């Protein structure tokens, strides 16, 4: 085994430290190489060890005690005064250690529920990040992951609440089939709606920048499908203001509000957004309205937007913006879009630059392997393919396979 910094420089990967509290004020620390779910261990990687400083924090005598342990073996047992009576133990004080850690699920849940009283914001962020990494590696169950997020959702530190909201947004794709939408919506409403109620839909003077990002993320999640009716009403109000004067609405919130309004909008709203796009002179507003045209759920308006994308009003580099928006975050639209691409490929390929055409395969990168194979067969046919298209298709295939492996690992865990 190498020592010190060399143990990180001279060997690949990072360690994961598992902490187990034992009787008699003792703690057992185990280290091994951390591996993503589905990754085949490299030869000898399971025997790797690092010379790893671990700073443990736990409560004692009404205060908090820190103990620094140099973990140099695959397993070490250390004596820590008073740890036997500790309700919790945190493995990475100040979130300064370069490693993943694993605690008993009940300790993770306790820490999340009481984190504001025992951990600083940096450590709370580390708790979320570590839980996500363990989930991806199949080391933490979906239920235990959600317990961590739920426990931290009401955190008053904007950066922590934003990390929770972003993680919850990722839960939908990671865990849920299309039939679970109602369950997911109820979960989001119960966990995140109180946060939005607290900070409000409108920016406040002097608020930290992180609050604006948090507000936009909450609006995006709660305005998803099925959406919170109050959020829809608020988004429609904001989008109407943006249509009258794009500069009147916060530049981060306006695109999200427009997409939510479009998802529930009709032909009148489509007409207003299309006219706003044609009238816009600011490039950011121009792009915002174009993306909103791809946000409608009504199939006839989607088809109208796609024809608009092929027309002279949309330049060549923007012609795939509307198709991408229709597919974005909505797996049900993928089959429709692949059908449309096949039917309109000649016209689309004649308009867009080659690299843009080569990226069309990404619209089939969902959970349906048959759809991906159909897209590959068409887009990689000799008369249409390119080296870039083949590279992109390989990337999509690898990504879908990895997602499937990770999903199975989560279920098994």
C-alpha positions as CSV (number, residue, x, y, z in Angstrom):
1,X,0.0,0.0,0.0
2,X,1.2,3.5,-0.8
3,X,0.8,6.3,1.8
4,X,-0.5,9.8,2.1
5,X,-1.4,11.7,-1.1
6,X,0.4,9.1,-3.2
7,X,-2.4,6.6,-2.4
8,X,-4.8,8.8,-4.4
9,X,-2.3,9.8,-7.2
10,X,-0.8,6.4,-7.9
11,X,-4.0,4.3,-8.0
12,X,-7.4,4.9,-9.7
13,X,-10.8,5.4,-8.1
14,X,-11.9,6.7,-4.7
15,X,-12.7,4.8,-1.5
16,X,-15.9,4.3,0.3
17,X,-15.8,4.1,4.1
18,X,-18.5,2.0,5.9
19,X,-19.0,2.9,9.6
20,X,-20.5,0.5,12.1
21,X,-21.0,1.4,15.8
22,X,-20.0,-1.5,18.1
23,X,-20.4,-2.1,21.8
24,X,-18.0,-0.6,24.3
25,X,-17.6,2.8,22.7
26,X,-16.0,1.3,19.6
27,X,-16.5,2.0,15.9
28,X,-15.5,-0.2,13.0
29,X,-14.3,1.5,9.8
30,X,-14.0,-0.4,6.6
31,X,-12.7,0.9,3.3
32,X,-12.9,-0.5,-0.3
33,X,-13.0,1.0,-3.8
34,X,-16.2,2.7,-4.6
35,X,-17.8,1.5,-7.9
36,X,-20.9,2.6,-9.9
37,X,-23.7,0.0,-10.3
38,X,-23.0,-2.3,-13.2
39,X,-19.3,-1.6,-13.4
40,X,-17.1,-4.7,-13.5
41,X,-14.4,-4.4,-10.8
42,X,-10.9,-4.1,-12.2
43,X,-8.4,-6.8,-11.4
44,X,-7.1,-6.2,-7.9
45,X,-9.4,-3.2,-7.3
46,X,-11.2,-4.9,-4.4
47,X,-7.9,-5.1,-2.5
48,X,-7.2,-1.4,-2.9
49,X,-6.6,0.7,0.3
50,X,-5.9,4.3,0.9
51,X,-4.1,6.2,3.6
52,X,-7.2,8.1,4.5
53,X,-7.9,10.7,7.2
54,X,-11.4,10.3,8.5
55,X,-12.8,13.0,10.8
56,X,-15.8,11.6,12.8
57,X,-18.2,13.9,14.6
58,X,-20.7,12.7,17.2
59,X,-22.5,14.2,20.2
60,X,-21.1,13.9,23.7
61,X,-21.9,15.5,27.1
62,X,-24.3,18.1,25.6
63,X,-21.8,19.1,22.9
64,X,-20.1,17.7,19.8
65,X,-16.9,15.8,19.7
66,X,-14.6,15.3,16.7
67,X,-12.1,12.5,16.4
68,X,-9.6,12.2,13.6
69,X,-8.7,8.6,12.5
70,X,-6.1,7.7,10.0
71,X,-7.6,4.7,8.1
72,X,-4.8,2.8,6.5
73,X,-6.0,-0.8,6.5
74,X,-9.1,-2.3,4.9
75,X,-10.6,-2.6,8.3
76,X,-9.9,-0.9,11.6
77,X,-11.7,-0.7,14.9
78,X,-11.2,2.4,17.0
79,X,-12.3,3.4,20.5
80,X,-14.1,6.8,20.7
81,X,-15.0,8.1,24.2
82,X,-18.8,8.3,24.6
83,X,-19.7,7.1,21.1
84,X,-21.7,4.2,22.5
85,X,-24.4,6.7,23.8
86,X,-24.4,8.8,20.6
87,X,-27.7,9.2,18.7
88,X,-25.7,9.9,15.5
89,X,-22.3,9.9,14.0
90,X,-21.1,11.8,10.9
91,X,-18.3,10.4,8.9
92,X,-17.0,13.4,7.0
93,X,-16.8,16.5,9.2
94,X,-16.7,19.7,7.3
95,X,-17.2,17.6,4.1
96,X,-13.5,17.9,3.5
97,X,-12.7,14.2,3.0
98,X,-12.3,12.8,-0.6
99,X,-14.3,9.6,-0.2
100,X,-17.8,8.3,-0.1
101,X,-19.2,7.0,3.1
102,X,-21.9,4.6,4.2
103,X,-23.9,4.8,7.4
104,X,-26.8,2.6,8.6
105,X,-30.0,3.8,6.9
106,X,-31.6,4.9,10.2
107,X,-28.5,7.1,10.9
108,X,-28.8,8.7,7.5
109,X,-32.5,9.4,8.0
110,X,-31.9,10.8,11.5
111,X,-29.1,13.1,10.2
112,X,-31.4,14.4,7.4
113,X,-34.2,15.1,9.8
114,X,-32.0,16.9,12.3
115,X,-29.3,18.1,10.1
116,X,-29.8,21.9,10.6
117,X,-29.1,21.4,14.3
118,X,-26.0,19.3,14.0
119,X,-24.4,19.8,10.5
120,X,-23.3,23.0,8.7
121,X,-24.7,23.7,5.2
122,X,-21.6,22.3,3.5
123,X,-22.0,19.1,5.4
124,X,-25.7,19.0,4.5
125,X,-24.9,19.3,0.9
126,X,-22.4,16.6,1.3
127,X,-25.0,14.4,2.8
128,X,-27.3,14.8,-0.2
129,X,-24.4,14.3,-2.7
130,X,-23.2,11.2,-0.9
131,X,-26.7,9.7,-0.8
132,X,-27.1,10.2,-4.5
133,X,-23.8,8.6,-5.2
134,X,-24.7,5.6,-3.1
135,X,-28.1,5.3,-4.8
136,X,-26.4,5.3,-8.2
137,X,-24.0,2.6,-7.0
138,X,-26.8,0.4,-5.7
139,X,-25.5,1.0,-2.1
140,X,-28.6,2.8,-0.9
141,X,-32.3,1.9,-1.5
142,X,-34.7,4.3,-3.2
143,X,-36.8,4.5,0.0
144,X,-33.8,5.4,2.1
145,X,-32.7,8.0,-0.5
146,X,-36.2,9.6,-0.4
147,X,-36.0,9.7,3.4
148,X,-32.8,11.7,3.2
149,X,-34.4,14.2,0.7
150,X,-37.6,14.5,2.6
151,X,-35.7,15.2,5.8
152,X,-33.7,18.1,4.3
153,X,-36.5,19.5,2.1
154,X,-37.4,22.3,4.5
155,X,-33.8,23.4,5.0
156,X,-33.6,27.2,5.3
157,X,-30.3,27.4,3.6
158,X,-31.2,28.1,-0.1
159,X,-28.3,26.1,-1.5
160,X,-29.4,23.0,0.5
161,X,-33.0,23.3,-0.5
162,X,-32.0,23.8,-4.1
163,X,-29.9,20.6,-3.9
164,X,-32.9,18.7,-2.5
165,X,-35.3,20.0,-5.2
166,X,-32.8,19.2,-8.0
167,X,-32.4,15.7,-6.5
168,X,-36.2,15.2,-6.4
169,X,-36.5,16.3,-10.0
170,X,-34.0,13.5,-10.9
171,X,-36.1,11.0,-8.9
172,X,-38.8,11.0,-11.6
173,X,-36.6,9.6,-14.3
174,X,-34.7,7.3,-12.0
175,X,-37.6,5.6,-10.3
176,X,-40.9,6.2,-11.9
177,X,-42.8,4.7,-14.7
178,X,-45.4,6.8,-16.5
179,X,-48.1,5.1,-14.4
180,X,-46.6,6.6,-11.2
181,X,-47.2,10.2,-12.1
182,X,-49.9,10.8,-9.6
183,X,-47.8,9.3,-6.8
184,X,-44.8,11.4,-7.8
185,X,-47.0,14.5,-7.9
186,X,-48.3,13.9,-4.5
187,X,-44.8,13.4,-3.1
188,X,-43.6,16.6,-4.7
189,X,-46.6,18.6,-3.5
190,X,-46.2,17.4,0.1
191,X,-42.4,17.9,0.2
192,X,-41.8,20.9,-2.0
193,X,-45.0,23.0,-2.1
194,X,-44.3,24.3,1.5
195,X,-40.9,25.5,0.3
196,X,-42.5,27.4,-2.6
197,X,-45.1,28.8,-0.3
198,X,-42.4,30.0,2.0
199,X,-40.3,31.8,-0.6
200,X,-43.2,32.9,-2.9
201,X,-43.6,33.1,-6.6
202,X,-42.2,36.6,-6.9
203,X,-38.6,37.6,-6.2
204,X,-38.1,39.7,-3.1
205,X,-35.7,42.6,-3.0
206,X,-32.3,41.7,-1.6
207,X,-32.9,37.9,-1.6
208,X,-29.9,35.7,-2.3
209,X,-29.3,34.6,-5.9
210,X,-29.8,30.9,-4.8
211,X,-33.4,31.7,-3.9
212,X,-34.1,32.6,-7.5
213,X,-32.7,29.4,-8.7
214,X,-34.6,27.5,-6.1
215,X,-37.9,29.2,-7.0
216,X,-37.4,28.4,-10.7
217,X,-36.6,24.7,-9.9
218,X,-39.7,24.4,-7.7
219,X,-41.8,26.0,-10.3
220,X,-40.5,23.6,-12.9
221,X,-41.1,20.5,-10.7
222,X,-44.5,21.5,-9.4
223,X,-45.6,22.7,-12.8
224,X,-44.8,19.3,-14.3
225,X,-47.3,16.6,-15.1
226,X,-49.7,16.3,-13.3
227,X,-49.2,19.9,-12.2
228,X,-50.2,21.7,-9.0
229,X,-53.2,23.8,-10.0
230,X,-52.0,26.8,-8.0
231,X,-48.6,26.6,-9.7
232,X,-50.3,26.5,-13.1
233,X,-52.3,29.7,-12.3
234,X,-49.1,31.4,-11.1
235,X,-47.2,30.4,-14.2
236,X,-49.9,31.5,-16.5
237,X,-49.9,34.9,-14.9
238,X,-46.1,35.2,-15.2
239,X,-46.2,34.1,-18.8
240,X,-48.9,36.6,-19.7
241,X,-46.6,39.3,-18.2
242,X,-43.7,38.0,-20.2
243,X,-45.7,38.1,-23.4
244,X,-46.6,41.7,-22.8
245,X,-43.0,42.6,-21.8
246,X,-40.3,39.9,-21.7
247,X,-38.2,42.1,-19.5
248,X,-40.9,42.4,-16.9
249,X,-40.4,38.9,-15.5
250,X,-37.2,37.5,-13.9
251,X,-35.1,36.1,-16.7
252,X,-34.6,32.8,-15.0
253,X,-38.3,32.3,-14.2
254,X,-39.9,33.5,-17.5
255,X,-38.9,30.5,-19.7
256,X,-40.1,28.0,-17.1
257,X,-43.4,29.9,-16.6
258,X,-43.9,29.9,-20.4
259,X,-43.3,26.2,-20.7
260,X,-45.8,25.4,-17.9
261,X,-48.4,27.7,-19.4
262,X,-47.8,26.2,-22.9
263,X,-48.2,22.6,-21.5
264,X,-51.7,23.5,-20.5
265,X,-52.4,26.1,-23.2
266,X,-54.6,26.3,-26.2
267,X,-54.4,27.7,-29.8
268,X,-54.8,31.3,-28.6
269,X,-51.7,31.0,-26.4
270,X,-49.8,29.3,-29.2
271,X,-50.6,32.3,-31.5
272,X,-49.5,34.7,-28.8
273,X,-46.1,32.9,-28.3
274,X,-45.5,32.5,-32.0
275,X,-46.1,36.3,-32.5
276,X,-43.9,37.1,-29.6
277,X,-41.1,35.0,-31.2
278,X,-41.5,36.7,-34.5
279,X,-41.4,40.2,-32.8
280,X,-38.6,39.5,-30.4
281,X,-35.3,41.4,-31.0
282,X,-33.4,40.3,-28.0
283,X,-31.7,36.9,-28.7
284,X,-32.5,35.6,-25.3
285,X,-36.2,36.4,-25.7
286,X,-36.2,35.0,-29.2
287,X,-34.8,31.7,-27.9
288,X,-37.2,31.6,-24.9
289,X,-40.3,32.0,-27.1
290,X,-39.1,29.4,-29.6
291,X,-38.5,26.8,-26.8
292,X,-42.0,27.6,-25.4
293,X,-43.5,26.7,-28.8
294,X,-42.2,23.2,-28.2
295,X,-43.9,23.0,-24.8
296,X,-47.5,22.3,-25.9
297,X,-49.1,19.0,-24.9
298,X,-51.9,19.3,-27.5
299,X,-50.9,17.1,-30.5
300,X,-52.4,19.4,-33.1
301,X,-50.3,22.3,-31.7
302,X,-47.2,20.1,-31.6
303,X,-47.7,19.4,-35.2
304,X,-48.2,23.0,-36.0
305,X,-45.0,23.9,-34.1
306,X,-43.0,21.3,-36.0
307,X,-44.1,22.6,-39.3
308,X,-43.2,26.1,-38.1
309,X,-39.7,24.8,-37.3
310,X,-39.3,23.7,-40.9
311,X,-40.4,27.1,-42.2
312,X,-38.4,30.1,-43.1
313,X,-39.2,31.9,-39.8
314,X,-36.8,29.6,-38.0
315,X,-33.1,29.6,-38.9
316,X,-31.2,26.4,-39.7
317,X,-29.4,26.1,-36.4
318,X,-32.6,26.4,-34.4
319,X,-34.7,24.0,-36.4
320,X,-34.3,21.1,-34.0
321,X,-35.1,23.2,-30.9
322,X,-38.9,22.6,-31.0
323,X,-38.5,18.8,-31.6
324,X,-36.1,18.6,-28.7
325,X,-38.5,20.5,-26.4
326,X,-41.4,18.3,-27.3
327,X,-39.4,15.2,-26.2
328,X,-37.6,16.8,-23.3
329,X,-38.6,15.1,-20.1
330,X,-41.6,13.3,-21.7
331,X,-40.9,9.7,-22.7
332,X,-44.5,9.4,-24.2
333,X,-43.5,11.8,-26.9
334,X,-40.5,9.9,-28.1
335,X,-42.3,7.5,-30.4
336,X,-44.3,10.4,-31.9
337,X,-41.1,12.4,-32.6
338,X,-39.3,9.4,-34.1
339,X,-42.2,8.9,-36.5
340,X,-42.1,12.6,-37.3
341,X,-38.4,12.6,-38.0
342,X,-38.7,9.6,-40.3
343,X,-41.6,11.1,-42.2
344,X,-39.9,14.6,-42.5
345,X,-36.2,13.6,-42.5
346,X,-35.4,14.8,-46.0
347,X,-36.8,18.3,-45.4
348,X,-35.3,18.4,-41.9
349,X,-31.8,17.2,-43.0
350,X,-31.8,19.7,-45.9
351,X,-32.3,22.5,-43.5
352,X,-30.2,21.8,-40.5
353,X,-26.4,21.5,-40.4
354,X,-24.9,18.0,-40.5
355,X,-23.9,17.9,-36.7
356,X,-27.5,18.8,-35.8
357,X,-28.9,16.0,-37.9
358,X,-26.4,13.6,-36.4
359,X,-27.9,14.4,-32.9
360,X,-31.4,13.4,-33.8
361,X,-30.7,9.9,-32.4
362,X,-30.6,11.4,-28.9
363,X,-34.4,11.8,-29.1
364,X,-34.8,8.0,-28.9
365,X,-32.6,7.7,-25.8
366,X,-35.4,6.6,-23.5
367,X,-36.5,3.4,-21.8
368,X,-37.9,1.7,-25.0
369,X,-35.1,-0.4,-26.7
370,X,-37.3,-1.2,-29.7
371,X,-37.8,2.5,-30.4
372,X,-34.0,3.1,-30.1
373,X,-33.3,0.3,-32.6
374,X,-35.9,1.7,-35.0
375,X,-34.3,5.1,-34.9
376,X,-30.8,3.5,-35.3
377,X,-31.9,1.5,-38.3
378,X,-33.3,4.6,-40.0
379,X,-30.8,7.2,-39.1
380,X,-27.7,5.0,-39.5
381,X,-28.8,3.7,-42.9
382,X,-25.8,4.1,-45.4
383,X,-27.5,7.0,-47.2
384,X,-28.0,9.0,-44.0
385,X,-25.3,8.0,-41.5
386,X,-22.0,9.8,-40.7
387,X,-19.2,9.1,-38.3
388,X,-20.7,11.6,-35.9
389,X,-24.1,10.0,-36.1
390,X,-22.6,6.6,-35.4
391,X,-20.6,8.0,-32.4
392,X,-23.8,9.6,-31.0
393,X,-25.8,6.4,-31.5
394,X,-23.1,4.4,-29.6
395,X,-23.2,7.0,-26.8
396,X,-27.0,6.8,-26.6
397,X,-26.9,3.0,-26.5
398,X,-24.3,3.0,-23.7
399,X,-26.3,5.5,-21.7
400,X,-29.5,3.5,-22.0
401,X,-27.8,0.3,-21.0
402,X,-26.1,1.9,-18.0
403,X,-29.5,3.4,-16.9
404,X,-31.1,0.0,-17.1
405,X,-28.3,-1.6,-15.1
406,X,-28.5,1.1,-12.4
407,X,-32.3,0.8,-12.3
408,X,-32.0,-2.9,-11.7
409,X,-29.4,-2.3,-9.0
410,X,-31.7,0.2,-7.2
411,X,-34.6,-2.3,-7.3
412,X,-32.3,-5.1,-5.9
413,X,-31.1,-2.8,-3.1
